[in-house]
Amino acid sequence: QGITISESANLDQAEVERMVAEAERNRGEDQALREQVDARNELDSSAYQLERLVNELGDSAPVHEKARAEMLISDAREALKNDAPLARVRELTGELQQAAQALRAARQSGSSAGPTQPGEPGGASGAADDDVIDAEFNPA
C-alpha cells in the first residue's frame, strides 16, 4: 500500500511534507489495528467452526471434549464482546483449534467402528473432509 500526493496549485510543499509525515506516524498504529482485527476475525471463525462441529457430532462426541469445546466457545464469545487483548485472542484461537482437532480425531476413531451411511459423519457425503482429489491430467 502506498500514498501518492501529487503537487497541485492548492498545496504548498510544506503542507505536502506535513501530510506525508502524518501518514508515516500513523503507519504503526494502522498496522496494529489491522493485526487486532485479523486476530478477532480468526477467533470468531474458529469459534463458529468448533460450534458447528459440536452440533454436527451431537451426542456422539466424547462428553469431556464436548464440555471443553463449549467452554472455549463461550470464552471466545466473551473475549470478542469485551475487546480482549491480542495475546488472549491468539491464545483462545489456538485452544479452539486444538479442541476442534481433538473432536475430529474422536469422530474418525468412532467412525472406523463400522460402515457409515451417506449423511453420517465419515459417510459418503463426508468426502469433502478428505484431502485426496482424484483427477486426470493431460498435458497440452
HELIX and SHEET records of a PDB file:
HELIX    1   1 GLN A   13  LEU A   57  1                                  45    
HELIX    2   2 GLY A   58  SER A   60  5                                   3    
HELIX    3   3 VAL A   63  LYS A   81  1                                  19    
HELIX    4   4 LEU A   86  SER A  111  1                                  26    
HELIX    5   5 ALA A  124  ASP A  129  5                                   6    
END                                                                             
